[in-house]
Amino acid sequence: MPLSTSFMPSSIPGCAVLTDSNDSQAPLLTVRDLRVSFRTARGLVRAVEGLSFEVHAGEILGVVGESGSGKSISLLAVMGLIQDPNALIEGSIVFKGRELFGLSKRAMLDIRGGEIAMIFQDPMTALTPVYTVGWQIVEQIRAHQDLSRHAARERAIELLGEVGIPNPRAQFERYPHQLSGGMRQRAVIAMALSCNPSVLIADEPTTALDVTVQAQILELIKKLRRDFGSAVVLITHDMGVVAELADRVMVLYAGRMVEHGTTLELFDEPWHPYTWGLIASIPPLDGPRPRRLPAIPGVPPSQIDRPVGCAFAPRCRCRFERCGERPPDLVGQGHESACLIAASDRKAARDLVAPAAGVS
């Protein structure tokens, strides 16, 4: 089953492609060797292992992978929102040249929400049920901007209207339980956008929204980048959204990065077998309708009893003996992949997987 060109970033008008201009600029956010583990009765759960990446001003970084791959937990660590006493967090997180590890709660509060904002995946738990939606947005604005309560109220109502909530002045006075799931999600997005953050972390921002509202939300994210030069880290399962919005893509599997490159590189010539499977799972928009979408065989490994070698090897159709020896390192310049398949053998291996995975 060929991949529909409708999803290819080169075919989408206005799709931003990362250029070399960012190379000369210091990154807004630099994460180095991030490790997140949790002590449990069964042993140590290694949720994120050795993750490193950078985010530059004005770019959109897509983070993709199956549930449990470490997407959300890694960005929660960046925000300083992992409060579990059994959590072990190591590494370095530098924002605008300032190390975030070790900052006081007061210093992190100044950064969180104002400089780095997050759209949470579950809007019901992101909003406090005992306060109105409008009150919560106003408090967010006033915590980071020198505005009167009246001015903050008007700004909050304006934001609710911009994210597609009808009659925003009336919805401003409602409690979270009085809104539908989609409207709660839009309210969370309005709160995240309220202070024009330098970095916006969007964790599945279009969940529970219909197609029309999804388009509005994605346009808002583009506007934030266009008007304020904000960087966006987009966590999503939707490869179509990644193709439309992202400049670069980071593919995670079992807490590790397995591939990284520009959006064009990953969609035109993916290197890792896991990425092949993710792309193959996209439904085609044209051509014959497949009887069944291809799926990656097996399930992700336990984070307690991980394979000794490549974590994807038990599910990979191209595995060989060396895959079970040790986890492969990321190899490449710009476009990187953690796979032992040699570049000269990659096309043959991909052709071998193509009939089953639906990659052409």
KEBATOR-5789 format. One line per 10 residues: number of its first residue (from 1); for each residue x, y, z of C-alpha. Coordinates in steps of 0.1 Angstrom, whole numbers, padded with zeros to 4 digits, m for minus. Example, Ala and Ser with C-alpha at 12.3 -4.5 7.8 and 13.67 -1.06 7.14 Angstrom:
1 = 0123,m0045,0078 ~ 0137,m0011,0071
# end
This chain:
1 = 0000,0000,0000 ~ 0017,0032,m0011 ~ 0019,0062,0013 ~ m0005,0089,0001 ~ 0013,0119,m0011 ~ m0013,0140,0007 ~ 0007,0134,0038 ~ 0041,0142,0024 ~ 0054,0176,0037 ~ 0067,0186,0003
11 = 0032,0185,m0010 ~ 0016,0208,0016 ~ 0015,0245,0008 ~ 0032,0266,0033 ~ 0048,0237,0052 ~ 0078,0251,0070 ~ 0111,0233,0065 ~ 0140,0238,0089 ~ 0168,0257,0072 ~ 0204,0261,0081
21 = 0197,0296,0095 ~ 0189,0280,0129 ~ 0224,0265,0130 ~ 0240,0298,0137 ~ 0216,0306,0166 ~ 0219,0293,0202 ~ 0190,0270,0209 ~ 0162,0282,0232 ~ 0161,0248,0249 ~ 0188,0222,0252
31 = 0182,0188,0268 ~ 0213,0165,0273 ~ 0213,0129,0285 ~ 0179,0131,0302 ~ 0170,0100,0322 ~ 0137,0095,0341 ~ 0132,0064,0362 ~ 0106,0053,0388 ~ 0112,0030,0418 ~ 0085,0004,0420
41 = 0079,m0028,0439 ~ 0089,m0048,0408 ~ 0121,m0028,0402 ~ 0133,0003,0384 ~ 0111,0015,0355 ~ 0133,0033,0331 ~ 0109,0056,0313 ~ 0134,0078,0295 ~ 0171,0068,0289 ~ 0197,0092,0276
51 = 0175,0116,0256 ~ 0192,0146,0240 ~ 0177,0172,0217 ~ 0176,0210,0210 ~ 0148,0234,0202 ~ 0155,0266,0183 ~ 0134,0298,0183 ~ 0106,0297,0157 ~ 0108,0260,0149 ~ 0083,0232,0155
61 = 0098,0199,0167 ~ 0075,0169,0163 ~ 0078,0141,0189 ~ 0062,0108,0178 ~ 0060,0072,0190 ~ 0036,0047,0205 ~ 0020,0051,0239 ~ 0047,0045,0266 ~ 0076,0055,0244 ~ 0085,0084,0268
71 = 0071,0113,0249 ~ 0050,0130,0276 ~ 0072,0120,0306 ~ 0103,0135,0290 ~ 0086,0169,0284 ~ 0070,0168,0319 ~ 0105,0165,0332 ~ 0115,0196,0312 ~ 0086,0215,0328 ~ 0096,0203,0363
81 = 0062,0187,0368 ~ 0073,0152,0379 ~ 0067,0154,0417 ~ 0066,0116,0424 ~ 0089,0109,0453 ~ 0099,0077,0436 ~ 0111,0095,0405 ~ 0148,0097,0396 ~ 0156,0124,0372 ~ 0191,0130,0358
91 = 0206,0150,0330 ~ 0208,0187,0319 ~ 0180,0210,0308 ~ 0192,0245,0297 ~ 0167,0271,0287 ~ 0180,0304,0273 ~ 0214,0296,0288 ~ 0200,0289,0322 ~ 0202,0254,0338 ~ 0167,0244,0350
101 = 0178,0215,0372 ~ 0182,0228,0408 ~ 0161,0259,0404 ~ 0139,0269,0433 ~ 0101,0265,0431 ~ 0097,0302,0428 ~ 0121,0305,0399 ~ 0105,0276,0381 ~ 0070,0292,0386 ~ 0083,0323,0368
111 = 0094,0302,0338 ~ 0066,0277,0337 ~ 0035,0291,0321 ~ 0052,0324,0310 ~ 0083,0313,0292 ~ 0075,0276,0287 ~ 0039,0266,0285 ~ 0022,0232,0280 ~ m0010,0220,0265 ~ m0019,0189,0285
121 = m0033,0158,0270 ~ m0062,0155,0295 ~ m0080,0188,0299 ~ m0102,0176,0328 ~ m0072,0171,0350 ~ m0054,0202,0338 ~ m0083,0225,0350 ~ m0092,0230,0386 ~ m0129,0219,0390 ~ m0138,0244,0418
131 = m0129,0276,0397 ~ m0145,0289,0365 ~ m0125,0285,0333 ~ m0122,0322,0329 ~ m0109,0327,0365 ~ m0081,0302,0358 ~ m0071,0319,0326 ~ m0071,0353,0343 ~ m0049,0340,0371 ~ m0024,0326,0346
141 = m0022,0359,0327 ~ m0018,0380,0359 ~ 0009,0357,0373 ~ 0031,0365,0344 ~ 0020,0399,0330 ~ 0014,0433,0346 ~ m0023,0436,0337 ~ m0053,0447,0357 ~ m0080,0421,0364 ~ m0103,0438,0339
151 = m0077,0438,0312 ~ m0068,0402,0319 ~ m0105,0393,0318 ~ m0109,0409,0284 ~ m0077,0391,0271 ~ m0090,0358,0284 ~ m0124,0362,0267 ~ m0105,0371,0235 ~ m0084,0340,0237 ~ m0115,0318,0243
161 = m0130,0332,0211 ~ m0097,0327,0191 ~ m0097,0290,0200 ~ m0132,0285,0186 ~ m0154,0286,0218 ~ m0188,0300,0209 ~ m0201,0329,0230 ~ m0168,0332,0249 ~ m0181,0358,0273 ~ m0207,0334,0286
171 = m0183,0304,0286 ~ m0159,0325,0306 ~ m0182,0321,0337 ~ m0186,0283,0334 ~ m0169,0256,0354 ~ m0149,0228,0336 ~ m0176,0202,0342 ~ m0201,0224,0324 ~ m0181,0223,0292 ~ m0177,0194,0267
181 = m0144,0176,0264 ~ m0135,0195,0232 ~ m0143,0229,0248 ~ m0123,0220,0278 ~ m0094,0212,0255 ~ m0098,0246,0238 ~ m0098,0263,0272 ~ m0065,0246,0281 ~ m0050,0257,0248 ~ m0062,0293,0254
191 = m0045,0293,0288 ~ m0012,0280,0273 ~ m0012,0307,0246 ~ m0022,0335,0270 ~ 0014,0347,0277 ~ 0029,0341,0243 ~ 0055,0317,0256 ~ 0089,0312,0240 ~ 0084,0275,0240 ~ 0050,0258,0238
201 = 0048,0221,0246 ~ 0017,0207,0230 ~ 0008,0172,0242 ~ m0018,0158,0217 ~ m0034,0193,0214 ~ m0061,0182,0189 ~ m0074,0152,0210 ~ m0112,0150,0212 ~ m0116,0178,0186 ~ m0134,0176,0153
211 = m0116,0182,0121 ~ m0127,0218,0117 ~ m0116,0228,0152 ~ m0084,0208,0147 ~ m0075,0230,0118 ~ m0082,0261,0139 ~ m0060,0249,0167 ~ m0031,0241,0143 ~ m0035,0275,0127 ~ m0032,0291,0162
221 = 0000,0272,0168 ~ 0013,0285,0134 ~ 0003,0320,0143 ~ 0021,0318,0177 ~ 0053,0308,0158 ~ 0047,0334,0131 ~ 0039,0364,0153 ~ 0061,0358,0183 ~ 0089,0335,0170 ~ 0078,0309,0196
231 = 0092,0274,0194 ~ 0067,0245,0196 ~ 0073,0209,0207 ~ 0044,0189,0193 ~ 0037,0155,0209 ~ 0014,0135,0187 ~ 0004,0102,0173 ~ m0009,0119,0141 ~ 0017,0116,0114 ~ m0004,0138,0092
241 = m0002,0166,0117 ~ 0035,0161,0119 ~ 0039,0163,0081 ~ 0019,0196,0080 ~ 0035,0214,0110 ~ 0069,0201,0120 ~ 0103,0213,0108 ~ 0121,0184,0125 ~ 0108,0151,0139 ~ 0121,0130,0168
251 = 0110,0094,0169 ~ 0110,0077,0203 ~ 0107,0041,0212 ~ 0109,0025,0247 ~ 0123,0057,0262 ~ 0151,0063,0236 ~ 0154,0083,0204 ~ 0156,0059,0174 ~ 0155,0085,0146 ~ 0158,0122,0142
261 = 0158,0145,0111 ~ 0139,0171,0092 ~ 0103,0163,0083 ~ 0113,0159,0046 ~ 0140,0134,0055 ~ 0118,0113,0076 ~ 0089,0111,0052 ~ 0110,0108,0020 ~ 0136,0084,0033 ~ 0131,0070,0068
271 = 0160,0050,0081 ~ 0147,0030,0111 ~ 0123,0000,0107 ~ 0101,0015,0135 ~ 0097,0047,0115 ~ 0088,0026,0084 ~ 0060,0010,0105 ~ 0047,0044,0118 ~ 0045,0059,0083 ~ 0029,0027,0069
281 = 0000,0031,0095 ~ m0012,0063,0078 ~ m0045,0057,0060 ~ m0042,0066,0023 ~ m0064,0094,0010 ~ m0064,0082,m0026 ~ m0062,0049,m0044 ~ m0079,0017,m0035 ~ m0092,0014,0001 ~ m0071,m0012,0020
291 = m0090,m0040,0037 ~ m0069,m0035,0068 ~ m0042,m0010,0078 ~ m0008,m0025,0084 ~ 0004,m0028,0120 ~ 0038,m0033,0136 ~ 0038,m0068,0150 ~ 0041,m0074,0188 ~ 0040,m0049,0216 ~ 0065,m0025,0231
301 = 0088,m0041,0257 ~ 0084,m0038,0295 ~ 0104,m0009,0309 ~ 0115,m0031,0337 ~ 0127,m0062,0318 ~ 0140,m0045,0286 ~ 0159,m0065,0259 ~ 0196,m0064,0263 ~ 0202,m0051,0228 ~ 0179,m0030,0205
311 = 0145,m0026,0222 ~ 0128,m0028,0188 ~ 0145,m0060,0178 ~ 0118,m0085,0190 ~ 0093,m0067,0167 ~ 0117,m0060,0138 ~ 0115,m0081,0106 ~ 0151,m0071,0097 ~ 0168,m0081,0130 ~ 0200,m0100,0130
321 = 0224,m0114,0157 ~ 0241,m0081,0165 ~ 0208,m0065,0174 ~ 0207,m0085,0206 ~ 0241,m0075,0218 ~ 0237,m0039,0229 ~ 0215,m0009,0222 ~ 0227,0008,0190 ~ 0240,0044,0191 ~ 0225,0072,0170
331 = 0245,0074,0138 ~ 0244,0102,0112 ~ 0248,0140,0107 ~ 0215,0159,0111 ~ 0195,0129,0100 ~ 0203,0102,0127 ~ 0191,0067,0133 ~ 0198,0041,0160 ~ 0199,0011,0138 ~ 0226,m0014,0128
341 = 0214,m0018,0092 ~ 0242,m0003,0070 ~ 0233,0025,0047 ~ 0241,0004,0017 ~ 0217,m0023,0029 ~ 0189,0000,0040 ~ 0169,0000,0007 ~ 0170,m0038,0005 ~ 0158,m0041,0041 ~ 0131,m0016,0035
351 = 0119,m0034,0004 ~ 0118,m0066,0024 ~ 0095,m0050,0050 ~ 0075,m0031,0024 ~ 0049,m0058,0015 ~ 0041,m0064,0051 ~ 0044,m0028,0065 ~ 0029,m0010,0035 ~ 0059,0012,0028 ~ 0068,0019,m0008
# end
